[in-house]
Amino acid sequence: QVQLVESGGGLVQAGGSLRLSCAASEGTFSTYAMGWFRQAPGKEREFVAVIMRRSGNTYYTDSVKGRFTISRDNAKRTLYLQLNSLKPEDTAVYYCAASKSSTTVPRAARVYDYWGQGTQVTVSS
């Protein structure tokens, strides 16, 4: 069982930045692909970014490319998401998740095994 705890959310003006963190309780953190998802009010949870467990390759949804950066520190068992040039449409609850799936690039929520409780990001215009 992996417990994930997000932090770093908050209220920021458009154009601002935030850094989200996700701390994992499990020592096998490095064996999981780690992803970020978000869910805005009245919308479905959507994929934001993923960082692969072995290669460290990263993948992003188109709307955040060039603005968000996902990274991980396996020694600290921590996942990060740097959010720059924030827009009001980035407002959502952001979740980190861990996947053992062998899927080439895990973008679907259903292939993730563990989820954090979420952290709110609000971007004002």
C-alpha positions as CSV (number, residue, x, y, z in Angstrom):
1,Q,0.0,0.0,0.0
2,V,1.4,3.4,-1.0
3,Q,0.2,6.5,0.7
4,L,0.5,9.7,-1.3
5,V,0.2,13.2,0.2
6,E,0.1,16.3,-2.0
7,S,1.0,19.8,-0.9
8,G,1.8,23.2,-2.4
9,G,-1.5,24.2,-3.8
10,G,-3.0,27.7,-3.2
11,L,-4.4,30.9,-4.8
12,V,-2.3,32.6,-7.4
13,Q,-2.9,35.3,-10.0
14,A,-2.8,34.5,-13.7
15,G,0.8,34.4,-14.9
16,G,2.0,33.2,-11.5
17,S,3.7,30.0,-10.5
18,L,3.3,27.2,-7.9
19,R,5.2,24.1,-7.1
20,L,3.2,21.0,-6.1
21,S,4.8,18.2,-4.1
22,C,3.7,14.6,-3.6
23,A,5.3,12.6,-0.8
24,A,5.1,8.9,-0.9
25,S,5.2,6.6,2.2
26,E,6.4,3.5,0.3
27,G,10.1,2.7,-0.2
28,T,9.4,1.2,-3.6
29,F,8.5,4.7,-5.0
30,S,11.1,4.3,-7.7
31,T,9.3,1.3,-9.2
32,Y,6.1,3.3,-10.0
33,A,5.4,5.6,-12.9
34,M,4.1,8.7,-11.3
35,G,1.4,11.0,-12.7
36,W,-0.4,14.2,-12.0
37,F,-4.1,14.6,-12.8
38,R,-6.6,17.4,-12.2
39,Q,-10.3,17.8,-11.8
40,A,-12.1,21.1,-12.2
41,P,-15.7,21.6,-10.9
42,G,-18.2,19.8,-13.0
43,K,-15.6,18.2,-15.2
44,E,-14.0,14.8,-15.3
45,R,-10.5,14.1,-13.9
46,E,-8.0,14.7,-16.6
47,F,-4.4,13.6,-17.2
48,V,-1.8,16.4,-16.8
49,A,1.6,14.7,-16.8
50,V,3.5,11.5,-16.1
51,I,7.2,10.6,-15.4
52,M,8.2,7.1,-16.2
53,R,9.9,4.9,-13.5
54,R,13.0,3.7,-15.4
55,S,13.7,6.1,-18.2
56,G,12.5,9.2,-16.4
57,N,10.9,10.3,-19.6
58,T,8.1,12.8,-19.2
59,Y,4.8,13.3,-21.1
60,Y,2.3,16.1,-20.9
61,T,-1.2,16.9,-22.0
62,D,-1.1,19.5,-24.8
63,S,-2.6,22.3,-22.7
64,V,0.3,22.4,-20.2
65,K,3.3,21.7,-22.5
66,G,5.9,24.4,-22.1
67,R,4.3,25.7,-18.8
68,F,4.4,22.7,-16.4
69,T,7.3,20.5,-15.5
70,I,7.0,17.1,-13.8
71,S,10.0,15.7,-11.9
72,R,10.8,13.2,-9.2
73,D,13.4,12.6,-6.5
74,N,13.5,8.9,-5.8
75,A,15.8,9.3,-2.8
76,K,13.2,11.6,-1.2
77,R,10.3,9.5,-2.5
78,T,8.8,12.8,-3.8
79,L,7.1,13.8,-7.0
80,Y,6.9,17.4,-8.1
81,L,4.9,19.5,-10.5
82,Q,6.2,23.0,-11.3
83,L,3.3,25.2,-12.7
84,N,4.4,28.3,-14.5
85,S,2.4,30.9,-16.5
86,L,-0.8,29.8,-14.8
87,K,-4.1,30.5,-16.4
88,P,-7.6,30.6,-14.8
89,E,-8.4,27.4,-16.7
90,D,-5.8,25.6,-14.7
91,T,-8.0,26.0,-11.6
92,A,-8.7,22.5,-10.3
93,V,-7.9,20.0,-7.6
94,Y,-4.6,18.4,-8.5
95,Y,-3.9,14.7,-7.7
96,C,-0.8,12.7,-7.8
97,A,-1.0,9.0,-8.6
98,A,1.2,5.9,-8.8
99,S,1.1,3.3,-11.5
100,K,2.6,-0.2,-11.7
101,S,1.0,-0.6,-15.2
102,S,3.1,-1.9,-18.1
103,T,1.2,0.5,-20.3
104,T,3.8,2.3,-22.5
105,V,2.6,5.8,-21.3
106,P,0.0,5.6,-18.6
107,R,-2.4,8.5,-19.3
108,A,-5.6,6.8,-18.2
109,A,-6.7,7.2,-14.6
110,R,-7.8,3.5,-14.5
111,V,-4.2,2.2,-14.7
112,Y,-3.2,4.0,-11.6
113,D,-3.1,2.0,-8.4
114,Y,-2.7,4.7,-5.7
115,W,-4.0,8.3,-5.4
116,G,-3.4,11.2,-3.1
117,Q,-6.1,13.3,-1.6
118,G,-5.6,16.2,-3.8
119,T,-4.5,19.8,-3.4
120,Q,-6.5,22.8,-4.7
121,V,-5.0,25.2,-7.2
122,T,-6.9,28.4,-7.9
123,V,-5.8,30.9,-10.5
124,S,-7.5,34.3,-10.4
125,S,-7.8,36.5,-13.5
